[in-house]
Amino acid sequence: MDEHKKIYNRELSWLAFNNRVLQEAQDSSVPLLQRLRFLGIYSNNQDEFIKVRVGNLIRMSKMRNVNQQITTGGYLAKDLLTLIDMGLMKSSKIVNTTYLEILDGMEKEGIFVLDESNINDEQIKFCQDYYADVISSRLVPINVKKTTKLPFLPDNHIYHAVRISTGRMFRYFIIQIPISSACPRFVVLPSSDGKRKEIIFLDDIIRLCLNEIFFMFKYDTICAYTFKILRDAELTLDDDVSKSLISKMEEGLENRLHGKPIRLIYDREMPNDLFNLISTKFRLKTSDELAPGGRYHHMKNLMDFPKVRPDLEVKKPLPENHPSIKPFSSILHVIRHKDILLNYPYHRFENFIDFLREAAIDPKVERIYITLYRTAERSKVINALINAAKNGKQVIVLLELMARFDEEQNVRNTDLLQDAGIKVIHGIEGVKIHSKLVLIERRESSTIKGYVYVGTGNFNESTAKIYADFGYFTYNQVIVNDARVVFDFLQNTHRHFHCKKLLVAPYYMSDEFVRMVENEIRNARKGKEAYVYGKFNSLTDPTMILLLYKASMAGVLIKLIVRGACCLRSGVKGMSENIKIISIVDIYLEHARLFIVCNGGKDSTYIMSADWMPRNLHRRVEVGIPITDKIIKKTLKQVFNIQWSDNVKAREVKDLNTNNYITNDKKPFRSQMELHAFYKGLKNK
């Protein structure tokens, strides 16, 4: 088989993943309002994909060297763009059909999404008052003329294109729809029938009040049509060594805001003269740049649809406290005596926050080291670190500025931390710090001892409620010394290093994974039991994929759980027939990374921050930790087996055109719900 054909294209595989999200919106067994939110997740994913991946492909397609235009799977960038556009158009039709189906189901439950044409007099008065009190001060209508340059319009917003006609004369305006927490996309209307719940889009309140916005004009007709613009999200930093990284970042963010438009999504009912004017202003004209749609865009806001009927929302069990961590007790004391595994959101992320808070006020703690990639907007983690600094601790933060779409937040965090006297380091040029690592140093019996946390997910209490991740606490001083080595390297990047236990990318993590898989291959060839179990967000690294093919052909049993893009072709006779891959899409986003190999019956088990992607293994600082505690090793294998047994929300990942649910004659087994029961059972033992 041709080398290119052995590996699926990453972008097409990602589209298959997002279609699994869309399946959840289509699934009639999912609560109605949760289906609506899945449509929002799908839309948000798609917008980011276009801004990042499609933007990159557009740049590739314009390179002079044809070899630089070749993508995974052997596609030329321009041909891949055509396939992506076809896939997006096909999915767009499903989205529209699904949205109407959900609206119909909501109406049967007494929930109505109205527009300006079908609200009653009381609701009209309410909307007019709402416009005057909340919306009007946030509107800035922009006059659009053929002969003048259009002011800059940022993406991540939606706009009304307004057409005013007086006889044969036309005026054109653009209004940004001012969506914010104070001015939400959906407004709950007063209802004369207490049983009905009625909601209106912010867009339609503005349509209703066009007369009040443009009262100074006499006209025959006035209409508004929604559109949104997507811009290339590439972030470039100049090479001026006289500028600080923060200054470069701030300039780079400003340049991203002014990124080149790559797609215009517009109401297909928009009159030709208005459409031609808008598309010309953005210099977009080809079919892959222009996407006709319905009356509403920016449907990611469906994630924030009002919670008007709790019974139609998904019911999430409450997270558990770890059984070894008692209320109002010292977490450091617990970790001194045993390793602790947390699995969010089945466990409370507050356990980790309390770990930092305790360290911040413990008089024996002298230093705290932490890597930060993404945090919550009002971060308890940042607050705990600032508190530690105020209590005289030395706090060193390795903060990655280049966390895509979180750069502004990280610039703000830098200011907050530095204002508190905390040492903030922005990492290594050309390499992102993506690891989730904490080291706390505490004076005990006249010596310094350390406590380490290694995680698979960000230190973000908001996303920890919906992202399924692992976190591991240990007092193992060999691991502690390894963590010191990593933090020393990150502060002094000219130093060479190697850890005894921790796996660290981009330096030798991939070599260790290769070594462990090669060992399974040797054992399989000797007739010994051999297997590889892996759980990743994405699997796209060609070296690791080809190695897994080699392992499959040697007889190694390979089970993989991959949520997102997966470029490995499973079940191909003579190449990957011993490889099976599933993907789980449910109420929590599967984000944990786990690696287990048989190792001659001794099971080597790791959790890590890295996916098996080229960027993670070769261009990011990532950390993985070996699990040495026998009980926790057993627990992680049980967790993997629980997820592998899912026959409700698991799909088989075998080709790019199907997302077939795993079905069998066993009773329904929904792994995320079963994991809640599993951890509750451990607590009660």
GUFI-828449 format. One record per residue (C-alpha): residue number from 1; x, y, z. Coordinates in steps of 0.02 Angstrom, whole numbers, plus 50000, padded with zeros to 5 digits. Each point is the difference from the previous one (the first is absolute). Layout:
N
REC   num      xx      yy      zz
REC   NUM       X       Y       Z
...
END
This chain:
685
REC   num      xx      yy      zz
REC     1   50000   50000   50000
REC     2   50060   50177   49959
REC     3   50073   50085   50155
REC     4   49877   50145   49985
REC     5   49851   49882   49994
REC     6   50052   49916   50162
REC     7   49956   50158   50095
REC     8   49834   50093   49996
REC     9   50000   50187   49972
REC    10   49994   50094   50164
REC    11   49874   50132   49945
REC    12   49879   49873   49927
REC    13   50016   49895   50157
REC    14   49962   50153   50106
REC    15   49842   50030   49898
REC    16   49948   49821   50039
REC    17   50024   50038   50185
REC    18   49893   50157   49992
REC    19   49866   49899   49913
REC    20   50001   49889   50155
REC    21   49957   50156   50099
REC    22   49861   50035   49876
REC    23   49936   49823   50028
REC    24   49966   50046   50181
REC    25   49891   50144   49941
REC    26   49906   49879   49887
REC    27   49977   49868   50136
REC    28   49818   50002   50059
REC    29   50051   49913   50162
REC    30   50101   50154   50051
REC    31   49898   50130   50098
REC    32   49932   50134   49882
REC    33   50094   50150   50069
REC    34   50160   49899   50009
REC    35   49978   49960   49815
REC    36   49990   50186   49969
REC    37   50162   50026   50095
REC    38   50087   49865   49897
REC    39   49953   50100   49845
REC    40   50087   50147   50082
REC    41   50155   49896   50037
REC    42   50002   49938   49821
REC    43   49989   50179   49934
REC    44   50137   50063   50115
REC    45   50114   49856   49949
REC    46   49968   50034   49817
REC    47   50039   50186   50013
REC    48   50166   49965   50085
REC    49   50040   49867   49871
REC    50   49971   50122   49858
REC    51   50100   50139   50081
REC    52   50147   49889   50044
REC    53   50009   49848   49885
REC    54   49916   50070   49844
REC    55   50097   50163   50021
REC    56   50161   49899   50002
REC    57   49950   49900   49846
REC    58   49961   50159   49905
REC    59   50177   50061   50036
REC    60   50072   49830   49949
REC    61   49902   50001   49836
REC    62   50087   50161   49951
REC    63   50178   49936   50026
REC    64   50104   49990   49842
REC    65   50083   49836   50045
REC    66   49874   49862   49964
REC    67   50083   49886   50130
REC    68   49955   50129   50133
REC    69   49817   49985   49950
REC    70   49988   49813   50038
REC    71   49900   49956   50156
REC    72   49980   49837   50096
REC    73   49916   49868   49893
REC    74   50090   50069   49846
REC    75   49872   50135   49958
REC    76   50051   50165   49924
REC    77   49938   50142   50109
REC    78   49883   50068   49865
REC    79   49922   49828   49971
REC    80   49980   49975   50187
REC    81   49913   50170   50014
REC    82   49873   49940   49872
REC    83   49966   49840   50098
REC    84   49983   50098   50163
REC    85   49878   50121   49920
REC    86   49894   49854   49937
REC    87   50001   49923   50174
REC    88   49950   50163   50083
REC    89   49857   50027   49877
REC    90   49934   49825   50031
REC    91   50008   50023   50188
REC    92   49920   50173   49987
REC    93   49843   49921   49929
REC    94   49995   49876   50144
REC    95   50022   50143   50125
REC    96   49853   50097   49926
REC    97   49887   49846   49998
REC    98   50050   49954   50177
REC    99   49971   50176   50064
REC   100   49823   50004   49929
REC   101   49966   49827   50072
REC   102   50058   50056   50173
REC   103   49893   50158   49988
REC   104   49850   49892   49957
REC   105   50035   49889   50150
REC   106   50019   50152   50112
REC   107   49832   50068   49945
REC   108   49918   49836   50049
REC   109   50076   50029   50173
REC   110   49934   50179   50007
REC   111   50163   50090   49954
REC   112   49986   50120   49854
REC   113   50136   50097   49910
REC   114   49909   50150   49927
REC   115   50053   50139   49884
REC   116   49942   50180   49977
REC   117   49858   49947   49886
REC   118   49906   49887   50121
REC   119   50010   50083   50171
REC   120   49849   50080   50083
REC   121   49976   50182   50048
REC   122   50062   49975   50178
REC   123   50157   49917   49935
REC   124   50027   50137   49871
REC   125   49995   50129   50139
REC   126   50120   49892   50104
REC   127   50123   49988   49853
REC   128   49991   50188   49967
REC   129   50037   50035   50183
REC   130   50139   49870   49999
REC   131   50074   50083   49846
REC   132   49996   50171   50083
REC   133   50069   49941   50167
REC   134   50127   49868   49949
REC   135   50040   50001   49814
REC   136   49994   50177   49931
REC   137   50154   50066   50090
REC   138   50102   49854   49931
REC   139   49956   50027   49815
REC   140   50110   50092   49875
REC   141   49921   49999   49826
REC   142   50132   50015   49863
REC   143   49954   50083   49835
REC   144   50064   49894   49855
REC   145   50034   50083   49833
REC   146   50070   49929   49841
REC   147   50131   50136   49989
REC   148   50065   49996   50179
REC   149   50105   49873   50094
REC   150   49908   49889   50122
REC   151   50056   50024   50182
REC   152   50080   49847   50076
REC   153   49875   49869   50058
REC   154   50072   49870   50119
REC   155   49948   49819   49986
REC   156   49923   49903   50144
REC   157   49850   50115   49983
REC   158   49841   50004   49896
REC   159   49934   50148   49903
REC   160   49842   50065   49922
REC   161   50017   50065   49823
REC   162   49860   50128   49987
REC   163   49922   50055   49835
REC   164   49892   50158   49997
REC   165   49906   50042   49841
REC   166   49918   50163   49950
REC   167   49931   49983   49825
REC   168   50151   49950   49896
REC   169   50126   50064   50126
REC   170   50081   49883   50125
REC   171   50099   50024   50158
REC   172   50103   49863   50081
REC   173   50055   49979   50180
REC   174   50088   49869   50107
REC   175   49957   49973   50184
REC   176   50101   49888   50114
REC   177   49883   49898   50109
REC   178   50069   50038   50175
REC   179   49998   49828   50081
REC   180   50074   49994   50176
REC   181   49958   49934   50173
REC   182   49905   50163   50030
REC   183   49915   49989   49831
REC   184   49972   49814   49962
REC   185   49956   49926   49831
REC   186   49836   49929   50066
REC   187   49871   50100   50098
REC   188   49858   49919   50097
REC   189   49836   50087   49959
REC   190   49854   50029   50117
REC   191   49864   49872   49968
REC   192   49813   50019   50033
REC   193   49991   49811   50020
REC   194   50107   49945   50147
REC   195   50025   49828   49923
REC   196   50083   50068   49843
REC   197   50182   50053   49992
REC   198   50033   50125   49862
REC   199   50172   50058   49943
REC   200   50058   50121   49866
REC   201   50170   50026   49917
REC   202   50086   50165   50036
REC   203   50015   50015   49811
REC   204   49810   50008   49985
REC   205   49978   50131   50135
REC   206   50117   50110   49898
REC   207   49900   49961   49842
REC   208   49842   50051   50093
REC   209   50079   50166   50049
REC   210   50079   50050   49833
REC   211   49876   50145   49993
REC   212   50071   50067   50162
REC   213   50180   49981   49941
REC   214   49971   50085   49832
REC   215   49862   50121   50049
REC   216   50088   50145   49911
REC   217   49970   49925   49827
REC   218   49841   49994   49898
REC   219   49987   49836   49908
REC   220   49885   49876   49916
REC   221   50079   49840   50067
REC   222   50132   49953   50126
REC   223   50068   49823   50024
REC   224   50145   49919   50093
REC   225   50095   49843   49950
REC   226   50126   49914   50113
REC   227   50178   49955   49951
REC   228   50163   49955   50084
REC   229   50179   50003   49942
REC   230   50136   49874   50042
REC   231   50181   50058   49997
REC   232   50165   49906   49991
REC   233   50049   49968   50182
REC   234   50187   49984   49968
REC   235   50099   50091   50135
REC   236   50171   50063   49944
REC   237   50131   50086   50107
REC   238   50134   50110   49924
REC   239   50187   49970   50027
REC   240   50041   50168   50080
REC   241   50113   49950   50146
REC   242   49979   50172   50079
REC   243   49818   49961   50041
REC   244   49942   49897   50147
REC   245   49901   49841   49966
REC   246   49848   50083   50080
REC   247   50014   50148   49879
REC   248   50018   49882   49853
REC   249   49851   49900   50061
REC   250   49890   50154   50018
REC   251   50047   50055   49824
REC   252   49973   49824   49934
REC   253   49827   49992   50077
REC   254   49957   50166   49920
REC   255   50060   49933   49832
REC   256   49896   49842   50023
REC   257   49846   50107   50029
REC   258   50038   50076   49832
REC   259   50033   49830   49919
REC   260   49950   49976   49820
REC   261   49815   49956   49972
REC   262   49986   49821   49939
REC   263   49812   49967   50004
REC   264   49839   50100   49997
REC   265   49846   49912   50068
REC   266   49841   50092   49955
REC   267   49811   49990   49993
REC   268   49959   49928   49829
REC   269   49847   50115   49994
REC   270   50113   50152   49995
REC   271   49963   50105   49843
REC   272   50132   49991   49864
REC   273   50049   50183   50009
REC   274   50032   49987   50188
REC   275   50089   49833   49985
REC   276   50113   50063   49860
REC   277   50044   50154   50100
REC   278   50045   49903   50158
REC   279   50098   49861   49912
REC   280   50096   50128   49895
REC   281   50048   50098   50155
REC   282   50077   49841   50073
REC   283   50077   49952   49832
REC   284   49919   49829   50005
REC   285   49931   49931   49838
REC   286   50032   49813   49977
REC   287   49876   49864   50050
REC   288   50113   49934   50139
REC   289   50007   50176   50075
REC   290   49813   50033   49996
REC   291   49882   49893   50103
REC   292   49813   50034   49984
REC   293   49901   49956   50156
REC   294   49838   50034   50089
REC   295   49932   50145   50100
REC   296   50114   49970   50151
REC   297   50188   49974   50011
REC   298   50129   49984   50140
REC   299   49901   49853   50067
REC   300   50134   49962   50129
REC   301   49893   50112   50111
REC   302   49879   49853   50013
REC   303   50118   49937   50136
REC   304   49932   50144   50104
REC   305   49815   49973   49962
REC   306   49896   50047   50155
REC   307   49972   49859   50124
REC   308   49811   50019   49998
REC   309   49961   49815   50029
REC   310   50122   49906   50112
REC   311   49907   49838   49963
REC   312   50054   50015   49817
REC   313   50184   50023   50045
REC   314   50126   49862   50027
REC   315   50010   49944   50181
REC   316   50181   49990   50056
REC   317   50039   49908   50162
REC   318   50096   50103   50128
REC   319   50188   49972   50007
REC   320   50072   49903   50146
REC   321   50131   50050   50126
REC   322   50147   49882   49989
REC   323   49972   49872   50140
REC   324   50172   50034   50073
REC   325   49975   50189   50005
REC   326   49888   50042   50146
REC   327   49917   50170   50023
REC   328   50104   50125   50100
REC   329   50152   49884   50000
REC   330   50175   50027   49932
REC   331   50021   49941   49821
REC   332   50189   50009   50016
REC   333   49989   49881   50147
REC   334   49899   49876   49895
REC   335   50124   50009   49855
REC   336   50146   49968   50117
REC   337   49926   49830   50039
REC   338   49929   49946   49831
REC   339   49988   50049   49818
REC   340   49833   50072   49948
REC   341   49912   49986   49831
REC   342   49865   50125   49956
REC   343   49886   49976   49850
REC   344   49901   50157   49959
REC   345   49854   50032   49992
REC   346   49963   49841   50097
REC   347   50109   50075   50138
REC   348   49990   50180   50056
REC   349   50130   50116   49923
REC   350   49992   50096   50164
REC   351   50115   49863   50069
REC   352   50137   50073   49891
REC   353   49954   50180   50044
REC   354   50008   49954   50186
REC   355   50172   49923   49969
REC   356   50063   50170   49939
REC   357   49907   50096   50135
REC   358   50075   49893   50137
REC   359   50174   50025   49927
REC   360   49969   50188   49993
REC   361   49974   50014   50188
REC   362   50104   49855   50067
REC   363   50146   50085   50091
REC   364   50117   49856   49954
REC   365   49971   50015   49812
REC   366   50140   50104   49923
REC   367   49977   49989   49811
REC   368   49864   49961   49873
REC   369   50038   49964   49818
REC   370   49860   49980   49871
REC   371   49975   49996   49812
REC   372   49846   50090   49935
REC   373   49922   49981   49828
REC   374   49815   50045   50019
REC   375   49910   50063   50154
REC   376   49823   50054   50043
REC   377   49957   50183   49970
REC   378   49989   50036   50187
REC   379   50124   49869   50050
REC   380   50008   49925   50174
REC   381   50170   49930   49950
REC   382   50068   50174   49965
REC   383   49925   50062   50164
REC   384   50082   49860   50098
REC   385   50170   50038   49923
REC   386   49982   50185   50039
REC   387   49951   49955   50178
REC   388   50156   49891   50015
REC   389   50110   50145   49944
REC   390   49917   50116   50127
REC   391   50040   49870   50134
REC   392   50184   50009   49957
REC   393   50014   49844   49891
REC   394   50112   50003   49848
REC   395   49883   49967   49852
REC   396   50067   49960   49827
REC   397   49873   49989   49858
REC   398   50044   49931   49829
REC   399   49858   50080   49901
REC   400   49970   49960   49817
REC   401   49945   50157   49909
REC   402   49965   49908   49837
REC   403   49848   49898   50057
REC   404   49890   50024   49848
REC   405   49850   50116   50030
REC   406   50054   50019   50183
REC   407   50147   50116   49966
REC   408   49912   50156   50064
REC   409   49951   49911   50161
REC   410   50180   49945   50025
REC   411   50065   50177   49972
REC   412   49879   50059   50135
REC   413   50056   49858   50114
REC   414   50181   50053   49975
REC   415   49959   50175   50060
REC   416   49904   49936   50152
REC   417   50139   49881   50051
REC   418   50143   50122   49973
REC   419   49908   50136   50096
REC   420   49999   49878   50148
REC   421   50188   49978   49987
REC   422   49992   49828   49919
REC   423   50136   49947   49880
REC   424   49918   49965   49831
REC   425   50097   49913   49861
REC   426   49931   49987   49825
REC   427   50090   49845   49945
REC   428   50107   49947   49856
REC   429   50005   50081   49830
REC   430   49917   49888   49871
REC   431   49934   49877   50130
REC   432   49835   50013   50094
REC   433   49989   49952   50183
REC   434   49847   49887   50002
REC   435   50042   49894   50153
REC   436   49890   49999   50156
REC   437   50129   49993   50137
REC   438   50009   50066   50179
REC   439   50143   49985   50125
REC   440   49980   50057   50180
REC   441   50155   50005   50109
REC   442   49976   49989   50188
REC   443   50125   50001   50142
REC   444   49982   49841   50103
REC   445   50121   49949   50139
REC   446   50131   50124   49940
REC   447   49995   49933   49820
REC   448   49901   50053   49847
REC   449   49871   49874   49940
REC   450   49892   50015   49847
REC   451   49821   49964   49947
REC   452   49962   49978   49816
REC   453   49841   50007   49898
REC   454   49996   49943   49818
REC   455   49840   50020   49901
REC   456   49927   49970   49828
REC   457   49890   50157   49999
REC   458   50015   50185   50030
REC   459   49995   50083   50170
REC   460   49829   50070   49961
REC   461   49859   49976   50124
REC   462   49869   50048   49870
REC   463   50045   49870   49867
REC   464   50037   49868   50134
REC   465   49811   49985   50022
REC   466   49980   49935   49823
REC   467   50174   49938   49947
REC   468   50042   49823   50055
REC   469   50182   50002   50059
REC   470   50121   49914   50118
REC   471   50106   50081   50135
REC   472   50131   49911   50104
REC   473   50076   50053   50167
REC   474   50159   49919   50064
REC   475   50129   50020   50138
REC   476   50121   49884   49910
REC   477   50165   50095   50017
REC   478   50072   49926   49840
REC   479   49854   50079   49906
REC   480   50026   50158   50103
REC   481   50182   50010   49945
REC   482   49945   49973   49819
REC   483   49876   50144   50017
REC   484   50141   50110   50067
REC   485   50103   49954   49848
REC   486   49858   50048   49883
REC   487   49969   50167   50084
REC   488   50187   50036   50006
REC   489   50010   49965   49814
REC   490   49851   50112   49961
REC   491   50086   50142   50093
REC   492   50172   49964   49926
REC   493   49967   49926   49829
REC   494   50183   49981   49953
REC   495   50018   49854   50120
REC   496   49989   49820   49942
REC   497   49896   49883   50108
REC   498   49922   49829   50014
REC   499   49875   49944   50130
REC   500   50001   49831   50087
REC   501   49812   49974   49999
REC   502   49906   50144   49916
REC   503   49978   49996   49812
REC   504   50035   50172   49926
REC   505   49964   50058   49823
REC   506   50068   50059   49883
REC   507   50162   49924   50065
REC   508   49975   49814   50027
REC   509   49816   49961   50032
REC   510   49971   49932   49825
REC   511   50158   49894   50011
REC   512   49933   49920   50159
REC   513   49831   49965   49920
REC   514   50091   49921   49851
REC   515   50107   49896   50118
REC   516   49847   49935   50094
REC   517   49905   49954   49841
REC   518   50154   49917   49927
REC   519   50012   49896   50158
REC   520   49820   49942   49974
REC   521   50045   49953   49821
REC   522   50146   49893   50062
REC   523   49891   49916   50129
REC   524   49863   49964   49872
REC   525   50126   49921   49883
REC   526   50057   49888   50143
REC   527   49821   49943   50026
REC   528   49977   50100   50160
REC   529   49848   50102   50044
REC   530   50018   50175   49926
REC   531   49881   50147   49992
REC   532   49992   50188   49984
REC   533   49854   50098   50071
REC   534   49995   50187   49964
REC   535   49882   50144   50030
REC   536   50031   50165   49909
REC   537   49911   50155   49938
REC   538   50085   49980   49831
REC   539   50112   49872   49915
REC   540   50087   50077   49850
REC   541   50187   49969   50021
REC   542   50061   49898   49848
REC   543   50145   49920   50093
REC   544   49890   49932   50138
REC   545   49864   49946   49877
REC   546   50124   49901   49894
REC   547   50071   49923   50159
REC   548   49826   49944   50054
REC   549   49976   49920   49828
REC   550   50163   49906   50029
REC   551   49939   49946   50171
REC   552   49834   49942   49929
REC   553   50087   49896   49867
REC   554   50108   49921   50138
REC   555   49843   49947   50093
REC   556   49989   50135   50134
REC   557   49820   50032   50054
REC   558   49966   50187   49986
REC   559   49849   50090   50073
REC   560   49989   50188   49977
REC   561   49872   50128   50059
REC   562   50021   50158   49895
REC   563   49876   50142   50019
REC   564   50052   50114   49857
REC   565   50107   49989   49844
REC   566   50068   49826   49968
REC   567   50112   49968   49848
REC   568   50026   49815   50035
REC   569   49906   49879   49887
REC   570   49940   49858   50110
REC   571   49944   49825   49950
REC   572   50095   49995   49834
REC   573   50047   49821   49958
REC   574   50187   49970   50005
REC   575   50034   50170   50079
REC   576   49888   50044   50146
REC   577   49879   49857   50027
REC   578   50050   49989   50185
REC   579   49958   50183   50029
REC   580   49828   50058   50055
REC   581   49957   50182   50033
REC   582   49848   50075   50082
REC   583   49949   50179   50034
REC   584   49885   50056   50141
REC   585   49898   50160   49985
REC   586   49884   50033   50146
REC   587   49960   50137   50126
REC   588   50183   50014   50054
REC   589   50140   50037   49878
REC   590   50123   49854   50006
REC   591   50167   50087   50028
REC   592   50105   49879   50103
REC   593   50156   49918   49928
REC   594   50043   49825   50059
REC   595   50126   49871   49939
REC   596   50011   49819   50060
REC   597   50113   49862   49933
REC   598   50006   49819   50058
REC   599   50188   50003   50037
REC   600   50010   49813   50024
REC   601   49849   49996   50115
REC   602   50061   50142   50113
REC   603   49898   50140   49917
REC   604   50092   50164   49971
REC   605   49873   50140   50022
REC   606   50019   50186   49963
REC   607   49890   50154   50000
REC   608   50063   50153   49905
REC   609   49956   50168   49928
REC   610   50051   49948   49824
REC   611   49898   49931   49859
REC   612   50087   49897   49866
REC   613   50014   50146   49881
REC   614   50160   50072   49922
REC   615   49974   50166   50090
REC   616   49983   49916   50172
REC   617   50142   49877   49982
REC   618   50122   50114   49909
REC   619   49954   50183   50024
REC   620   49928   50014   50176
REC   621   50061   49974   50178
REC   622   49891   49857   50061
REC   623   50015   49893   50156
REC   624   49945   49821   50031
REC   625   50011   49907   50164
REC   626   50017   49812   50031
REC   627   49870   49932   50120
REC   628   50089   49893   50129
REC   629   49861   49982   50129
REC   630   49924   49826   49970
REC   631   49824   50051   50052
REC   632   50001   50153   49887
REC   633   50070   49898   49854
REC   634   49856   49879   50024
REC   635   49876   50145   50009
REC   636   50063   50076   49837
REC   637   49986   49834   49910
REC   638   49823   49981   50068
REC   639   49958   50175   49937
REC   640   50067   49955   49827
REC   641   49900   49838   49997
REC   642   49841   50091   50056
REC   643   50018   50120   49854
REC   644   50045   49861   49880
REC   645   49836   49913   50048
REC   646   49892   50150   49953
REC   647   49859   49949   49883
REC   648   49896   50159   50013
REC   649   50114   50148   49959
REC   650   50150   49912   49921
REC   651   50027   49999   49812
REC   652   50117   49889   49900
REC   653   50134   50101   49912
REC   654   50036   49905   49842
REC   655   49980   50116   49852
REC   656   49963   50184   49966
REC   657   49824   49978   49935
REC   658   49913   49908   50142
REC   659   49982   50026   50186
REC   660   49911   49840   50045
REC   661   49949   49979   50181
REC   662   50069   49846   50089
REC   663   49854   49879   50016
REC   664   49991   49828   50077
REC   665   49878   49887   50091
REC   666   50057   50057   50172
REC   667   49896   50114   50110
REC   668   50027   50188   49968
REC   669   50163   50058   50077
REC   670   50035   50187   49996
REC   671   50178   50019   50061
REC   672   49994   50178   50066
REC   673   49851   49960   50110
REC   674   50080   49835   50050
REC   675   50158   50091   50054
REC   676   49898   50106   50120
REC   677   49934   49839   50076
REC   678   50175   49924   49999
REC   679   50078   50142   50099
REC   680   49852   50008   50117
REC   681   50027   49815   50033
REC   682   50184   50029   50038
REC   683   49951   50136   50123
REC   684   49883   49884   50092
REC   685   50126   49859   50019
END
